[in-house]
Amino acid sequence: MPVIKNALARYRVIDRSLRNEYRPFPSKAALRSACEEELFGTTLGGNICDSTIEKDLFAMRLEHDAPIKYSKLEKGYYYEDKDYSIDEVPLTEKDIKAIKIATNLLSQFKNTEIFNQFEFAIDKIIDRVNISSNVQDTAIEEYVQFETVERVGGSEFLEPLLTAIKNKNKVQFEHKGFSSELVKTRRIHPYLLKEYRNRWYLVGKSELKDKVITFGLDRVRNLTILSDKYKKNNCFNPDRFFKYSIGITSNHGSPSKIIIEAGVLLSKYILSQPLHMSQEYLGEKNNMHLFSYFLLPTYELKMQILGFGKEIKVIEPKELRDEIREVARSVVALYK
């Protein structure tokens, strides 16, 4: 990696370290270790020296107006302005050109197997750059509206939880579910972070219930990374846990074949944007189009079916068909 690219990468790592409220006032050695782990995957030393970190801190102050201070009391560095982030620094013309070059490269590789999971994100970047050569051009908002989502709480826990997962540290936090106002303390073996509809979730084994549970990070408070370690759960496979689910419902029960029929317009939408990777088109019958899936009948799946209203109908299994019908009757009863 070129020297300049290495420096920019270190700036980002230093920035995150200085804003990490769970490990405030990082020392020079701590910053060096964080950079080495991020760039080289090791904290054994030898890749970055202290003088490099000193130069980085100086450059961040000089080039990015970073309000970096040193606390003699805490023997570490901090931001004098707690709201500062290097991510908020305006882009230079050079940065913008680099983004356009990177975007062109991404467009060439987005359909390859390794980038499949990032295709949607890559498309959004490409669309934004293609619309305006200046990625900071706010004038385009007058005639182009991008999809925006209100920020949901919990994203501040992503970095410490990811570190805990990598190092197999147990975590403890307070959690309040949607169905109850009662706040409970949970001690978890964290396995996986999953995003669904712009919310982040933690999947892990509950020591109290001795089973894998999914927790919404927006309902987590007072997260603590414990020094206690947990052993790897060989029975948990992150690739299979949600394989037969739509949404974040836990992998309980067995998936089954689900067949639906959709109207002409909805079928075109479903063909262009499948509801699940198991989707198969079975053909047309009586002006309706048939689709099959191999799924768990999760809450999220039922909400999607109900959301399409009269344009969709469950053919099988009978249990799911009956449940959707009863919910639909309850909805109709609300308007009598």
C-alpha positions as CSV (number, residue, x, y, z in Angstrom):
1,M,0.0,0.0,0.0
2,P,1.5,3.4,-1.0
3,V,2.7,5.7,1.8
4,I,0.0,8.3,1.3
5,K,-2.8,5.6,1.4
6,N,-1.2,4.1,4.5
7,A,-1.2,7.5,6.2
8,L,-4.9,8.2,5.4
9,A,-5.8,4.8,6.7
10,R,-3.9,5.5,10.0
11,Y,-5.6,8.8,10.3
12,R,-9.0,7.0,10.3
13,V,-7.8,4.5,12.9
14,I,-6.5,7.3,15.1
15,D,-9.7,9.2,14.7
16,R,-11.8,6.2,15.8
17,S,-9.5,5.6,18.7
18,L,-9.8,9.2,19.9
19,R,-13.6,9.1,19.7
20,N,-13.9,5.7,21.4
21,E,-15.7,6.5,24.7
22,Y,-15.1,3.0,26.0
23,R,-11.3,3.4,25.8
24,P,-10.7,7.2,26.3
25,F,-7.3,8.9,26.3
26,P,-5.3,6.3,24.2
27,S,-1.6,6.5,24.6
28,K,0.9,6.7,21.7
29,A,1.5,3.0,22.1
30,A,-2.2,2.2,22.0
31,L,-2.6,4.2,18.8
32,R,0.3,2.4,17.2
33,S,-1.2,-1.0,18.2
34,A,-4.6,0.0,16.8
35,C,-3.1,1.0,13.5
36,E,-1.0,-2.2,13.2
37,E,-4.0,-4.4,14.0
38,E,-6.1,-2.6,11.3
39,L,-3.4,-2.5,8.6
40,F,-1.4,-5.6,9.3
41,G,-3.7,-7.8,11.4
42,T,-1.2,-8.0,14.3
43,T,-0.2,-6.0,17.4
44,L,3.2,-7.6,17.8
45,G,4.9,-4.4,16.7
46,G,7.6,-3.8,14.1
47,N,5.4,-2.4,11.4
48,I,4.9,1.1,12.7
49,C,7.1,3.1,14.9
50,D,6.2,5.8,17.5
51,S,7.7,8.5,15.4
52,T,5.2,7.7,12.6
53,I,2.3,8.1,15.0
54,E,3.8,11.5,16.1
55,K,3.9,12.6,12.5
56,D,0.4,11.4,11.9
57,L,-0.9,13.4,14.9
58,F,1.0,16.5,13.7
59,A,-0.4,16.1,10.1
60,M,-3.9,15.6,11.4
61,R,-3.7,18.9,13.3
62,L,-2.1,20.7,10.4
63,E,-4.0,19.4,7.4
64,H,-7.4,18.6,8.9
65,D,-7.6,21.0,11.9
66,A,-8.0,18.1,14.2
67,P,-8.3,19.4,17.8
68,I,-5.9,16.8,19.3
69,K,-4.7,17.4,22.8
70,Y,-2.6,15.5,25.2
71,S,-3.7,14.9,28.8
72,K,-0.8,14.7,31.3
73,L,-3.2,13.5,33.9
74,E,-4.6,10.7,31.8
75,K,-1.3,10.2,29.9
76,G,-3.2,9.9,26.6
77,Y,-4.6,11.9,23.7
78,Y,-8.1,13.2,23.2
79,Y,-10.2,15.6,21.0
80,E,-10.8,19.0,22.7
81,D,-14.0,19.2,20.6
82,K,-15.8,16.0,21.4
83,D,-18.0,16.4,18.3
84,Y,-15.1,16.5,15.9
85,S,-14.5,13.7,13.4
86,I,-12.2,13.5,10.5
87,D,-15.1,12.0,8.6
88,E,-16.7,15.4,8.6
89,V,-13.7,17.2,7.0
90,P,-14.7,18.6,3.5
91,L,-13.2,16.7,0.5
92,T,-10.5,18.3,-1.6
93,E,-10.6,18.3,-5.4
94,K,-7.9,15.6,-5.2
95,D,-10.1,13.5,-2.9
96,I,-13.0,13.9,-5.3
97,K,-10.9,12.8,-8.3
98,A,-9.8,9.8,-6.3
99,I,-13.4,8.9,-5.5
100,K,-14.3,9.1,-9.2
101,I,-11.4,6.8,-10.1
102,A,-12.4,4.3,-7.4
103,T,-16.0,4.4,-8.5
104,N,-15.0,3.5,-12.0
105,L,-13.0,0.5,-10.7
106,L,-15.9,-0.6,-8.5
107,S,-18.3,-0.5,-11.5
108,Q,-16.0,-3.0,-13.3
109,F,-16.0,-5.5,-10.4
110,K,-19.4,-5.1,-8.8
111,N,-20.8,-8.2,-10.5
112,T,-18.0,-10.5,-9.6
113,E,-18.7,-13.1,-6.9
114,I,-16.5,-11.5,-4.2
115,F,-18.4,-8.2,-4.5
116,N,-22.0,-9.6,-4.8
117,Q,-22.9,-8.8,-1.2
118,F,-21.8,-5.2,-1.7
119,E,-23.6,-4.6,-5.0
120,F,-26.4,-2.4,-3.6
121,A,-23.9,-0.2,-1.8
122,I,-21.7,0.1,-4.8
123,D,-24.6,1.0,-7.0
124,K,-25.5,3.8,-4.7
125,I,-22.0,5.2,-4.8
126,I,-21.9,5.0,-8.6
127,D,-25.3,6.6,-8.9
128,R,-24.3,9.5,-6.7
129,V,-21.0,10.2,-8.5
130,N,-22.6,9.8,-12.0
131,I,-25.3,12.4,-11.2
132,S,-22.8,15.0,-10.3
133,S,-19.1,15.2,-10.8
134,N,-18.8,17.1,-7.5
135,V,-19.8,14.6,-4.7
136,Q,-20.2,17.6,-2.4
137,D,-22.7,19.4,-4.7
138,T,-25.8,20.0,-2.6
139,A,-27.6,21.8,-5.4
140,I,-28.6,18.5,-7.0
141,E,-31.0,18.0,-4.0
142,E,-33.3,20.5,-5.8
143,Y,-34.0,17.9,-8.5
144,V,-32.8,14.5,-7.3
145,Q,-33.9,12.9,-4.1
146,F,-31.8,10.1,-2.6
147,E,-33.3,7.6,-0.2
148,T,-32.5,8.7,3.3
149,V,-33.1,7.0,6.6
150,E,-33.3,8.5,10.1
151,R,-30.3,7.5,12.2
152,V,-31.2,4.7,14.6
153,G,-29.5,4.3,17.9
154,G,-27.0,1.5,18.6
155,S,-24.5,2.1,15.9
156,E,-22.1,3.4,18.5
157,F,-21.8,-0.2,19.8
158,L,-20.7,-1.7,16.5
159,E,-16.9,-1.1,17.0
160,P,-16.6,-2.5,20.6
161,L,-18.9,-5.4,19.7
162,L,-16.9,-6.3,16.6
163,T,-13.8,-6.3,18.7
164,A,-15.5,-8.5,21.3
165,I,-16.6,-11.0,18.6
166,K,-13.1,-11.1,17.1
167,N,-11.4,-11.6,20.5
168,K,-14.2,-13.9,21.8
169,N,-14.9,-11.7,24.8
170,K,-18.2,-12.0,26.7
171,V,-20.3,-8.8,26.8
172,Q,-22.9,-7.5,29.3
173,F,-25.5,-4.9,28.7
174,E,-29.0,-3.7,29.7
175,H,-31.7,-4.5,27.2
176,K,-35.4,-3.4,26.9
177,G,-37.6,-5.3,24.5
178,F,-40.5,-3.9,22.5
179,S,-43.1,-6.0,24.3
180,S,-42.1,-4.9,27.8
181,E,-40.8,-1.8,29.6
182,L,-38.8,-4.0,31.9
183,V,-35.0,-3.5,31.5
184,K,-33.0,-6.7,31.9
185,T,-29.3,-7.3,32.2
186,R,-27.9,-9.7,29.7
187,R,-24.6,-11.5,29.6
188,I,-23.9,-12.7,26.0
189,H,-21.4,-14.6,23.9
190,P,-21.4,-12.4,20.8
191,Y,-21.3,-14.2,17.5
192,L,-22.6,-12.0,14.7
193,L,-23.6,-8.4,13.9
194,K,-26.4,-8.2,11.3
195,E,-28.1,-5.2,9.6
196,Y,-31.8,-5.4,8.6
197,R,-33.7,-2.4,7.3
198,N,-31.2,0.1,8.6
199,R,-31.1,-1.3,12.1
200,W,-28.3,-3.3,13.7
201,Y,-28.7,-6.5,15.6
202,L,-26.4,-8.6,17.8
203,V,-26.7,-12.4,17.5
204,G,-25.3,-14.3,20.5
205,K,-25.7,-17.0,23.1
206,S,-27.5,-15.9,26.3
207,E,-25.8,-17.4,29.3
208,L,-29.1,-17.2,31.3
209,K,-31.3,-18.9,28.7
210,D,-28.5,-21.1,27.1
211,K,-29.6,-20.4,23.6
212,V,-28.8,-18.0,20.7
213,I,-30.9,-14.8,20.7
214,T,-31.1,-11.7,18.6
215,F,-30.9,-8.3,20.2
216,G,-31.6,-4.9,18.6
217,L,-28.7,-2.5,19.3
218,D,-31.1,0.5,19.5
219,R,-32.5,-1.1,22.7
220,V,-29.1,-1.7,24.3
221,R,-27.7,0.4,27.1
222,N,-24.6,0.4,29.2
223,L,-22.6,-2.0,27.2
224,T,-19.5,-3.5,28.9
225,I,-16.9,-5.7,27.2
226,L,-15.9,-8.3,29.8
227,S,-12.4,-9.8,30.2
228,D,-13.9,-13.3,30.4
229,K,-13.5,-15.3,27.2
230,Y,-16.0,-17.8,25.7
231,K,-15.2,-20.9,23.6
232,K,-16.2,-20.9,20.0
233,N,-19.6,-22.5,19.3
234,N,-19.0,-24.9,16.5
235,C,-22.8,-25.4,16.2
236,F,-23.3,-21.8,15.2
237,N,-22.9,-21.1,11.5
238,P,-23.4,-17.4,10.5
239,D,-24.0,-18.3,6.9
240,R,-26.8,-20.7,7.7
241,F,-28.4,-19.0,10.7
242,F,-30.5,-16.7,8.6
243,K,-30.3,-18.7,5.3
244,Y,-34.0,-19.7,5.5
245,S,-35.3,-16.5,7.0
246,I,-36.5,-13.1,5.8
247,G,-35.6,-10.6,8.5
248,I,-33.9,-11.2,11.8
249,T,-36.1,-13.9,13.3
250,S,-33.9,-16.6,14.9
251,N,-33.3,-19.8,13.1
252,H,-35.8,-22.0,15.1
253,G,-37.9,-24.7,13.5
254,S,-37.5,-26.2,10.0
255,P,-38.0,-24.4,6.7
256,S,-40.7,-25.6,4.3
257,K,-41.8,-25.1,0.8
258,I,-44.0,-22.0,0.5
259,I,-46.0,-21.3,-2.7
260,I,-47.7,-17.9,-3.5
261,E,-49.5,-16.5,-6.5
262,A,-49.2,-12.9,-7.6
263,G,-51.0,-10.6,-10.0
264,V,-49.4,-9.5,-13.2
265,L,-47.9,-6.2,-11.9
266,L,-46.7,-7.6,-8.6
267,S,-45.1,-10.6,-10.4
268,K,-43.0,-8.2,-12.5
269,Y,-41.8,-6.5,-9.3
270,I,-41.0,-9.9,-7.6
271,L,-39.2,-11.1,-10.7
272,S,-37.0,-8.0,-10.8
273,Q,-36.4,-8.0,-7.0
274,P,-36.8,-11.5,-5.5
275,L,-38.2,-11.7,-2.0
276,H,-35.6,-14.3,-1.1
277,M,-32.6,-16.1,-2.7
278,S,-34.7,-19.4,-2.7
279,Q,-37.3,-17.9,-5.0
280,E,-38.3,-19.9,-8.1
281,Y,-40.8,-18.9,-10.8
282,L,-43.3,-21.7,-11.4
283,G,-45.1,-20.2,-14.3
284,E,-48.6,-18.7,-15.0
285,K,-52.0,-20.1,-14.2
286,N,-55.3,-18.3,-14.7
287,N,-53.6,-15.0,-15.2
288,M,-51.8,-15.4,-11.9
289,H,-48.0,-16.1,-11.5
290,L,-46.8,-18.8,-9.2
291,F,-43.6,-18.5,-7.1
292,S,-42.1,-21.0,-4.6
293,Y,-39.7,-20.4,-1.7
294,F,-38.0,-22.6,0.9
295,L,-38.4,-20.6,4.1
296,L,-39.3,-20.4,7.7
297,P,-42.7,-18.7,8.2
298,T,-41.2,-15.7,10.1
299,Y,-43.0,-12.6,11.3
300,E,-41.2,-10.5,8.6
301,L,-42.3,-12.9,5.8
302,K,-45.9,-12.6,7.0
303,M,-45.7,-8.8,7.1
304,Q,-44.4,-8.7,3.6
305,I,-47.2,-10.9,2.3
306,L,-49.8,-8.8,4.1
307,G,-48.2,-5.7,2.8
308,F,-48.9,-6.6,-0.8
309,G,-52.6,-6.8,0.0
310,K,-54.9,-8.3,-2.6
311,E,-52.1,-8.7,-5.1
312,I,-50.8,-11.8,-3.5
313,K,-52.2,-15.1,-2.2
314,V,-50.6,-17.9,-0.2
315,I,-51.3,-21.3,-1.8
316,E,-49.4,-23.5,0.6
317,P,-48.7,-24.6,3.3
318,K,-52.2,-24.6,4.7
319,E,-51.1,-23.4,8.1
320,L,-49.6,-20.2,6.7
321,R,-52.5,-19.7,4.4
322,D,-55.0,-20.0,7.3
323,E,-52.9,-17.6,9.5
324,I,-52.7,-14.9,6.8
325,R,-56.5,-15.2,6.2
326,E,-57.2,-14.8,9.9
327,V,-55.0,-11.7,10.2
328,A,-56.7,-10.3,7.1
329,R,-60.1,-10.8,8.7
330,S,-58.9,-9.0,11.8
331,V,-57.8,-6.0,9.7
332,V,-61.1,-5.9,7.9
333,A,-62.9,-6.0,11.3
334,L,-61.0,-2.8,12.4
335,Y,-62.8,-0.8,9.7
336,K,-66.4,-2.0,10.3
